[in-house]
Amino acid sequence: MKRVLMAVLALMLFWPQQGMAQSATPALNANDWNFVLVPSFEVPPASQKTNNLSVVGLNHSLRFGQMLKGLTTGKDGQLQAIYALTSTADTNDMAPLQSIQPYALLTDRAINVTSVQTGNPSAYNSSAALVATIMGNQPRGTYILAAPAAVIGELALALGGSGAPLPDGTDYLVLAGDRLPLSLGVYDDGIGPNPNYPAIPLPPLSKSCPSAAVTVKAPAPPGLKPYTSQTVHLIRHVEAHPTDSFENGNYVCQGQWRALGANELLMRIMKRRPDYIFTSNPAGLINCGSACSYIRPTLTVSPFAIQSELSLTLAPFQWNDPEDLARALFDRASPYFQHSASGATILVGWEHGNIEKAVKILFASVYKNPQAAAQLPAWSYTDYDTVWTLSTDKDGNLTFANSCEHIPTASLPSTCPAFWQ
């Protein structure tokens, strides 16, 4: 009984609200350190074995992004960085990134996707080390960090000097002040659960595709161990470049309409629920003036994965490695994506230039047919609508065909969709 009482007292001391989250708006002072800690939103039950948010969690993230955008409006200059953190025990956990990406989209900011080691605050890559790096090398201002609850607890410990389980009803924490330990506020964002997948009204569909239909075939060469009776649908990330010079690793508001709204159209093209969703690892970097995590291919296929209750399989190689992409999908000798030897349907979200290179390598090098590779179309820089489909028959012979979602980029709104309670 004494131990229980001591635990309750410790919880009440650490959380100023005696275990209850506030609904008031936290102050973010420009001359202070402000760390906004966002625990991952709702995930499916463990029995589903996915690494994504649930539909409830997706709705929460969309509404939370709007709420947090309102909280930081007029304070853009003090927003220093946004982090999506996973534990090194589960680096494929997509929930932290999916929880905070809608806010990053609304603020035109990059996200730093990285992993921290839990359970050892002295480790070089611990939550405490990350806090020390930020406060030792970066300017004061506002830092947004989304992470699993265990990581949030360690961040709060490093910043506030105490730790305890999060109280019920907590949606985010704010630790603020001019020096350690920072003062803690625990907040309820007021967002209720919504189990319905977001209804996104798309513009009228186009009647034609951006690229003329092409079919290219190649027989399986001797010595290749192909995946047989397999169909792979490759889509590019959604709209990302309002100007040629814009780059932060994320997509833009036009892309959010497509990412959320294209699921039914993709199902029409695929004709069945895929067995796998394969995409680049969002921890990979892209050159944007500073090191930005390249998250948009992964976030493009995330809504489909969430609605379909499927995991995202993250590539163990870089997004700009087209040969490994080609072989991982079609050569059973590749160590990078071991999947069903026959009969699989795979949805792939990737960068279009490397899709084009990968498919040319597939025909020219893996299938040893440069004549067929020369017949493949180019993928236009402005084309976000096209879908490339690669299929093998029971003998591993390869066929290429192209189609599209029929969503015209020019008709997509330039402002993000709004979501209401």
NORLINQUI-V953715 format. One record per residue. N is the residue number from 0. RES is the residue in one letter. SS is DSSP state (A for helix, B for strand, O for the rest). PHI is phi as a letter, one per 20 degrees, with the letter a starting at -180 (* if undefined). D_LAST is the distance of its C-alpha to the last C-alpha in whole Angstrom. Layout:
# NORLINQUI-V953715
n=N res=RES ss=SS phi=PHI d_last=D_LAST
n=N res=RES ss=SS phi=PHI d_last=D_LAST
This chain:
# NORLINQUI-V953715
n=0 res=M ss=O phi=* d_last=42
n=1 res=K ss=A phi=f d_last=43
n=2 res=R ss=A phi=f d_last=41
n=3 res=V ss=A phi=f d_last=38
n=4 res=L ss=A phi=f d_last=38
n=5 res=M ss=A phi=f d_last=39
n=6 res=A ss=A phi=f d_last=36
n=7 res=V ss=A phi=f d_last=34
n=8 res=L ss=A phi=f d_last=35
n=9 res=A ss=A phi=f d_last=35
n=10 res=L ss=A phi=f d_last=31
n=11 res=M ss=A phi=f d_last=31
n=12 res=L ss=A phi=f d_last=33
n=13 res=F ss=A phi=f d_last=31
n=14 res=W ss=O phi=e d_last=28
n=15 res=P ss=O phi=g d_last=28
n=16 res=Q ss=O phi=e d_last=25
n=17 res=Q ss=O phi=l d_last=27
n=18 res=G ss=O phi=n d_last=25
n=19 res=M ss=O phi=d d_last=22
n=20 res=A ss=O phi=f d_last=19
n=21 res=Q ss=B phi=e d_last=19
n=22 res=S ss=O phi=d d_last=16
n=23 res=A ss=O phi=f d_last=18
n=24 res=T ss=O phi=e d_last=18
n=25 res=P ss=O phi=f d_last=21
n=26 res=A ss=O phi=e d_last=24
n=27 res=L ss=O phi=d d_last=25
n=28 res=N ss=O phi=e d_last=28
n=29 res=A ss=O phi=f d_last=30
n=30 res=N ss=O phi=e d_last=33
n=31 res=D ss=O phi=d d_last=32
n=32 res=W ss=B phi=e d_last=31
n=33 res=N ss=B phi=c d_last=27
n=34 res=F ss=B phi=d d_last=26
n=35 res=V ss=B phi=e d_last=22
n=36 res=L ss=B phi=d d_last=22
n=37 res=V ss=B phi=d d_last=19
n=38 res=P ss=B phi=f d_last=20
n=39 res=S ss=O phi=g d_last=19
n=40 res=F ss=O phi=f d_last=16
n=41 res=E ss=O phi=f d_last=16
n=42 res=V ss=B phi=d d_last=19
n=43 res=P ss=O phi=f d_last=21
n=44 res=P ss=O phi=f d_last=24
n=45 res=A ss=A phi=g d_last=27
n=46 res=S ss=A phi=f d_last=29
n=47 res=Q ss=A phi=f d_last=27
n=48 res=K ss=O phi=l d_last=28
n=49 res=T ss=O phi=d d_last=26
n=50 res=N ss=O phi=d d_last=26
n=51 res=N ss=O phi=d d_last=22
n=52 res=L ss=B phi=f d_last=18
n=53 res=S ss=O phi=e d_last=17
n=54 res=V ss=A phi=f d_last=15
n=55 res=V ss=A phi=g d_last=12
n=56 res=G ss=A phi=f d_last=14
n=57 res=L ss=A phi=f d_last=13
n=58 res=N ss=A phi=f d_last=9
n=59 res=H ss=A phi=f d_last=10
n=60 res=S ss=A phi=f d_last=12
n=61 res=L ss=A phi=f d_last=11
n=62 res=R ss=A phi=f d_last=8
n=63 res=F ss=A phi=f d_last=10
n=64 res=G ss=A phi=g d_last=13
n=65 res=Q ss=A phi=f d_last=11
n=66 res=M ss=A phi=f d_last=11
n=67 res=L ss=A phi=f d_last=15
n=68 res=K ss=A phi=g d_last=16
n=69 res=G ss=A phi=f d_last=15
n=70 res=L ss=A phi=f d_last=17
n=71 res=T ss=A phi=d d_last=20
n=72 res=T ss=O phi=g d_last=20
n=73 res=G ss=O phi=n d_last=24
n=74 res=K ss=O phi=c d_last=25
n=75 res=D ss=A phi=g d_last=25
n=76 res=G ss=A phi=f d_last=29
n=77 res=Q ss=A phi=e d_last=28
n=78 res=L ss=B phi=f d_last=26
n=79 res=Q ss=B phi=e d_last=29
n=80 res=A ss=B phi=a d_last=28
n=81 res=I ss=B phi=c d_last=25
n=82 res=Y ss=B phi=d d_last=26
n=83 res=A ss=B phi=d d_last=25
n=84 res=L ss=B phi=d d_last=27
n=85 res=T ss=B phi=d d_last=28
n=86 res=S ss=B phi=e d_last=31
n=87 res=T ss=O phi=f d_last=35
n=88 res=A ss=O phi=f d_last=35
n=89 res=D ss=O phi=b d_last=32
n=90 res=T ss=O phi=f d_last=32
n=91 res=N ss=O phi=e d_last=30
n=92 res=D ss=O phi=f d_last=27
n=93 res=M ss=O phi=e d_last=24
n=94 res=A ss=A phi=f d_last=21
n=95 res=P ss=A phi=f d_last=22
n=96 res=L ss=A phi=f d_last=22
n=97 res=Q ss=A phi=f d_last=19
n=98 res=S ss=A phi=f d_last=17
n=99 res=I ss=A phi=d d_last=18
n=100 res=Q ss=A phi=f d_last=19
n=101 res=P ss=A phi=g d_last=16
n=102 res=Y ss=A phi=f d_last=17
n=103 res=A ss=A phi=g d_last=20
n=104 res=L ss=A phi=f d_last=20
n=105 res=L ss=A phi=f d_last=18
n=106 res=T ss=O phi=d d_last=21
n=107 res=D ss=O phi=l d_last=24
n=108 res=R ss=O phi=d d_last=25
n=109 res=A ss=O phi=f d_last=27
n=110 res=I ss=O phi=c d_last=26
n=111 res=N ss=B phi=e d_last=29
n=112 res=V ss=B phi=e d_last=29
n=113 res=T ss=B phi=b d_last=31
n=114 res=S ss=B phi=d d_last=32
n=115 res=V ss=B phi=c d_last=34
n=116 res=Q ss=B phi=e d_last=36
n=117 res=T ss=O phi=d d_last=35
n=118 res=G ss=O phi=n d_last=37
n=119 res=N ss=O phi=b d_last=40
n=120 res=P ss=O phi=f d_last=39
n=121 res=S ss=O phi=e d_last=42
n=122 res=A ss=O phi=f d_last=42
n=123 res=Y ss=O phi=f d_last=42
n=124 res=N ss=O phi=d d_last=38
n=125 res=S ss=B phi=f d_last=36
n=126 res=S ss=A phi=f d_last=33
n=127 res=A ss=A phi=f d_last=36
n=128 res=A ss=A phi=f d_last=38
n=129 res=L ss=A phi=f d_last=35
n=130 res=V ss=A phi=g d_last=34
n=131 res=A ss=A phi=f d_last=38
n=132 res=T ss=A phi=f d_last=38
n=133 res=I ss=A phi=f d_last=35
n=134 res=M ss=A phi=f d_last=36
n=135 res=G ss=A phi=e d_last=40
n=136 res=N ss=A phi=c d_last=39
n=137 res=Q ss=O phi=d d_last=36
n=138 res=P ss=O phi=f d_last=35
n=139 res=R ss=O phi=f d_last=33
n=140 res=G ss=B phi=q d_last=30
n=141 res=T ss=B phi=d d_last=26
n=142 res=Y ss=B phi=c d_last=26
n=143 res=I ss=B phi=d d_last=23
n=144 res=L ss=B phi=c d_last=24
n=145 res=A ss=B phi=d d_last=22
n=146 res=A ss=B phi=a d_last=24
n=147 res=P ss=O phi=f d_last=24
n=148 res=A ss=A phi=g d_last=24
n=149 res=A ss=A phi=f d_last=28
n=150 res=V ss=A phi=f d_last=28
n=151 res=I ss=A phi=g d_last=26
n=152 res=G ss=A phi=f d_last=28
n=153 res=E ss=A phi=f d_last=31
n=154 res=L ss=A phi=f d_last=30
n=155 res=A ss=A phi=f d_last=29
n=156 res=L ss=A phi=f d_last=33
n=157 res=A ss=A phi=f d_last=34
n=158 res=L ss=A phi=e d_last=32
n=159 res=G ss=A phi=d d_last=32
n=160 res=G ss=O phi=n d_last=35
n=161 res=S ss=O phi=b d_last=34
n=162 res=G ss=O phi=b d_last=32
n=163 res=A ss=O phi=a d_last=30
n=164 res=P ss=O phi=f d_last=28
n=165 res=L ss=O phi=f d_last=24
n=166 res=P ss=O phi=f d_last=23
n=167 res=D ss=O phi=g d_last=20
n=168 res=G ss=O phi=n d_last=17
n=169 res=T ss=O phi=e d_last=18
n=170 res=D ss=O phi=d d_last=16
n=171 res=Y ss=B phi=a d_last=18
n=172 res=L ss=B phi=d d_last=21
n=173 res=V ss=B phi=c d_last=23
n=174 res=L ss=B phi=d d_last=27
n=175 res=A ss=B phi=b d_last=29
n=176 res=G ss=B phi=q d_last=32
n=177 res=D ss=O phi=e d_last=35
n=178 res=R ss=O phi=b d_last=37
n=179 res=L ss=O phi=f d_last=37
n=180 res=P ss=O phi=f d_last=35
n=181 res=L ss=O phi=e d_last=32
n=182 res=S ss=B phi=f d_last=30
n=183 res=L ss=B phi=d d_last=27
n=184 res=G ss=B phi=c d_last=24
n=185 res=V ss=B phi=d d_last=21
n=186 res=Y ss=B phi=c d_last=18
n=187 res=D ss=O phi=d d_last=14
n=188 res=D ss=O phi=f d_last=11
n=189 res=G ss=O phi=m d_last=9
n=190 res=I ss=O phi=e d_last=7
n=191 res=G ss=O phi=e d_last=7
n=192 res=P ss=O phi=f d_last=9
n=193 res=N ss=O phi=c d_last=8
n=194 res=P ss=O phi=e d_last=12
n=195 res=N ss=O phi=e d_last=12
n=196 res=Y ss=O phi=f d_last=13
n=197 res=P ss=O phi=g d_last=12
n=198 res=A ss=O phi=e d_last=13
n=199 res=I ss=O phi=d d_last=15
n=200 res=P ss=O phi=f d_last=17
n=201 res=L ss=O phi=e d_last=21
n=202 res=P ss=O phi=f d_last=24
n=203 res=P ss=O phi=g d_last=27
n=204 res=L ss=O phi=f d_last=29
n=205 res=S ss=O phi=f d_last=32
n=206 res=K ss=O phi=e d_last=35
n=207 res=S ss=O phi=c d_last=37
n=208 res=C ss=O phi=e d_last=36
n=209 res=P ss=O phi=f d_last=37
n=210 res=S ss=O phi=c d_last=40
n=211 res=A ss=O phi=f d_last=43
n=212 res=A ss=O phi=f d_last=43
n=213 res=V ss=O phi=c d_last=45
n=214 res=T ss=B phi=c d_last=47
n=215 res=V ss=B phi=c d_last=49
n=216 res=K ss=B phi=c d_last=50
n=217 res=A ss=B phi=b d_last=52
n=218 res=P ss=O phi=f d_last=54
n=219 res=A ss=O phi=f d_last=54
n=220 res=P ss=O phi=f d_last=57
n=221 res=P ss=O phi=g d_last=59
n=222 res=G ss=O phi=n d_last=58
n=223 res=L ss=O phi=e d_last=54
n=224 res=K ss=O phi=d d_last=52
n=225 res=P ss=B phi=e d_last=49
n=226 res=Y ss=O phi=f d_last=46
n=227 res=T ss=B phi=d d_last=47
n=228 res=S ss=O phi=l d_last=45
n=229 res=Q ss=O phi=d d_last=42
n=230 res=T ss=B phi=c d_last=40
n=231 res=V ss=B phi=c d_last=38
n=232 res=H ss=B phi=d d_last=35
n=233 res=L ss=B phi=d d_last=35
n=234 res=I ss=B phi=c d_last=32
n=235 res=R ss=B phi=e d_last=31
n=236 res=H ss=O phi=g d_last=28
n=237 res=V ss=O phi=f d_last=26
n=238 res=E ss=O phi=g d_last=27
n=239 res=A ss=O phi=b d_last=28
n=240 res=H ss=O phi=c d_last=30
n=241 res=P ss=O phi=f d_last=30
n=242 res=T ss=O phi=c d_last=33
n=243 res=D ss=O phi=f d_last=36
n=244 res=S ss=O phi=e d_last=36
n=245 res=F ss=O phi=f d_last=32
n=246 res=E ss=O phi=b d_last=32
n=247 res=N ss=O phi=b d_last=29
n=248 res=G ss=O phi=n d_last=29
n=249 res=N ss=O phi=e d_last=25
n=250 res=Y ss=O phi=e d_last=24
n=251 res=V ss=O phi=d d_last=23
n=252 res=C ss=A phi=g d_last=20
n=253 res=Q ss=A phi=g d_last=22
n=254 res=G ss=A phi=f d_last=23
n=255 res=Q ss=A phi=f d_last=19
n=256 res=W ss=A phi=g d_last=19
n=257 res=R ss=A phi=f d_last=22
n=258 res=A ss=A phi=g d_last=21
n=259 res=L ss=A phi=e d_last=18
n=260 res=G ss=A phi=e d_last=19
n=261 res=A ss=O phi=e d_last=23
n=262 res=N ss=A phi=g d_last=23
n=263 res=E ss=A phi=f d_last=24
n=264 res=L ss=A phi=f d_last=27
n=265 res=L ss=A phi=f d_last=28
n=266 res=M ss=A phi=f d_last=28
n=267 res=R ss=A phi=f d_last=30
n=268 res=I ss=A phi=f d_last=33
n=269 res=M ss=A phi=f d_last=33
n=270 res=K ss=O phi=m d_last=33
n=271 res=R ss=O phi=a d_last=32
n=272 res=R ss=O phi=f d_last=30
n=273 res=P ss=O phi=f d_last=32
n=274 res=D ss=O phi=e d_last=33
n=275 res=Y ss=B phi=b d_last=33
n=276 res=I ss=B phi=c d_last=30
n=277 res=F ss=B phi=d d_last=32
n=278 res=T ss=B phi=b d_last=31
n=279 res=S ss=O phi=f d_last=33
n=280 res=N ss=O phi=f d_last=32
n=281 res=P ss=O phi=f d_last=29
n=282 res=A ss=O phi=f d_last=32
n=283 res=G ss=O phi=f d_last=34
n=284 res=L ss=B phi=d d_last=35
n=285 res=I ss=B phi=c d_last=35
n=286 res=N ss=B phi=f d_last=37
n=287 res=C ss=O phi=c d_last=35
n=288 res=G ss=O phi=n d_last=37
n=289 res=S ss=O phi=b d_last=36
n=290 res=A ss=B phi=f d_last=36
n=291 res=C ss=B phi=d d_last=32
n=292 res=S ss=B phi=f d_last=31
n=293 res=Y ss=O phi=e d_last=30
n=294 res=I ss=O phi=d d_last=27
n=295 res=R ss=A phi=f d_last=26
n=296 res=P ss=A phi=f d_last=28
n=297 res=T ss=A phi=f d_last=27
n=298 res=L ss=A phi=f d_last=23
n=299 res=T ss=A phi=f d_last=24
n=300 res=V ss=A phi=e d_last=25
n=301 res=S ss=A phi=f d_last=22
n=302 res=P ss=A phi=g d_last=19
n=303 res=F ss=A phi=f d_last=22
n=304 res=A ss=A phi=f d_last=23
n=305 res=I ss=A phi=f d_last=20
n=306 res=Q ss=A phi=f d_last=20
n=307 res=S ss=A phi=e d_last=23
n=308 res=E ss=O phi=l d_last=23
n=309 res=L ss=O phi=d d_last=26
n=310 res=S ss=O phi=f d_last=27
n=311 res=L ss=O phi=e d_last=28
n=312 res=T ss=B phi=e d_last=32
n=313 res=L ss=B phi=e d_last=32
n=314 res=A ss=O phi=f d_last=36
n=315 res=P ss=O phi=e d_last=38
n=316 res=F ss=O phi=c d_last=40
n=317 res=Q ss=O phi=f d_last=39
n=318 res=W ss=O phi=f d_last=37
n=319 res=N ss=O phi=d d_last=40
n=320 res=D ss=O phi=d d_last=42
n=321 res=P ss=A phi=f d_last=43
n=322 res=E ss=A phi=f d_last=46
n=323 res=D ss=A phi=f d_last=44
n=324 res=L ss=A phi=f d_last=41
n=325 res=A ss=A phi=g d_last=43
n=326 res=R ss=A phi=f d_last=45
n=327 res=A ss=A phi=f d_last=42
n=328 res=L ss=A phi=e d_last=41
n=329 res=F ss=A phi=c d_last=45
n=330 res=D ss=B phi=d d_last=47
n=331 res=R ss=O phi=f d_last=48
n=332 res=A ss=O phi=f d_last=50
n=333 res=S ss=O phi=f d_last=47
n=334 res=P ss=O phi=e d_last=46
n=335 res=Y ss=O phi=e d_last=42
n=336 res=F ss=O phi=b d_last=40
n=337 res=Q ss=O phi=f d_last=42
n=338 res=H ss=O phi=b d_last=41
n=339 res=S ss=O phi=g d_last=42
n=340 res=A ss=O phi=f d_last=45
n=341 res=S ss=B phi=b d_last=45
n=342 res=G ss=O phi=n d_last=42
n=343 res=A ss=O phi=e d_last=39
n=344 res=T ss=B phi=d d_last=36
n=345 res=I ss=B phi=c d_last=35
n=346 res=L ss=B phi=d d_last=32
n=347 res=V ss=B phi=d d_last=33
n=348 res=G ss=B phi=d d_last=30
n=349 res=W ss=B phi=b d_last=33
n=350 res=E ss=O phi=e d_last=34
n=351 res=H ss=A phi=f d_last=36
n=352 res=G ss=A phi=f d_last=39
n=353 res=N ss=A phi=e d_last=40
n=354 res=I ss=A phi=f d_last=39
n=355 res=E ss=A phi=g d_last=41
n=356 res=K ss=A phi=f d_last=44
n=357 res=A ss=A phi=f d_last=43
n=358 res=V ss=A phi=f d_last=44
n=359 res=K ss=A phi=f d_last=47
n=360 res=I ss=A phi=f d_last=48
n=361 res=L ss=A phi=g d_last=47
n=362 res=F ss=A phi=f d_last=50
n=363 res=A ss=A phi=f d_last=52
n=364 res=S ss=A phi=d d_last=53
n=365 res=V ss=A phi=f d_last=51
n=366 res=Y ss=O phi=e d_last=52
n=367 res=K ss=O phi=l d_last=55
n=368 res=N ss=O phi=c d_last=55
n=369 res=P ss=A phi=f d_last=55
n=370 res=Q ss=A phi=f d_last=56
n=371 res=A ss=A phi=f d_last=53
n=372 res=A ss=A phi=g d_last=51
n=373 res=A ss=O phi=f d_last=52
n=374 res=Q ss=O phi=e d_last=51
n=375 res=L ss=O phi=f d_last=47
n=376 res=P ss=O phi=f d_last=45
n=377 res=A ss=O phi=e d_last=43
n=378 res=W ss=O phi=d d_last=40
n=379 res=S ss=O phi=f d_last=39
n=380 res=Y ss=O phi=f d_last=37
n=381 res=T ss=O phi=e d_last=35
n=382 res=D ss=O phi=e d_last=34
n=383 res=Y ss=O phi=d d_last=31
n=384 res=D ss=O phi=e d_last=31
n=385 res=T ss=B phi=f d_last=34
n=386 res=V ss=B phi=c d_last=34
n=387 res=W ss=B phi=d d_last=37
n=388 res=T ss=B phi=d d_last=39
n=389 res=L ss=B phi=d d_last=41
n=390 res=S ss=B phi=c d_last=43
n=391 res=T ss=B phi=d d_last=46
n=392 res=D ss=O phi=e d_last=48
n=393 res=K ss=O phi=f d_last=50
n=394 res=D ss=O phi=d d_last=53
n=395 res=G ss=O phi=n d_last=50
n=396 res=N ss=O phi=f d_last=51
n=397 res=L ss=B phi=d d_last=48
n=398 res=T ss=B phi=c d_last=47
n=399 res=F ss=B phi=d d_last=44
n=400 res=A ss=B phi=b d_last=42
n=401 res=N ss=B phi=c d_last=40
n=402 res=S ss=B phi=b d_last=37
n=403 res=C ss=B phi=a d_last=33
n=404 res=E ss=O phi=e d_last=30
n=405 res=H ss=O phi=m d_last=30
n=406 res=I ss=O phi=d d_last=27
n=407 res=P ss=O phi=f d_last=29
n=408 res=T ss=A phi=g d_last=28
n=409 res=A ss=A phi=f d_last=29
n=410 res=S ss=A phi=e d_last=26
n=411 res=L ss=O phi=f d_last=23
n=412 res=P ss=O phi=f d_last=21
n=413 res=S ss=O phi=e d_last=22
n=414 res=T ss=O phi=d d_last=19
n=415 res=C ss=O phi=f d_last=16
n=416 res=P ss=O phi=f d_last=14
n=417 res=A ss=O phi=e d_last=10
n=418 res=F ss=O phi=c d_last=7
n=419 res=W ss=O phi=d d_last=4
n=420 res=Q ss=O phi=f d_last=0
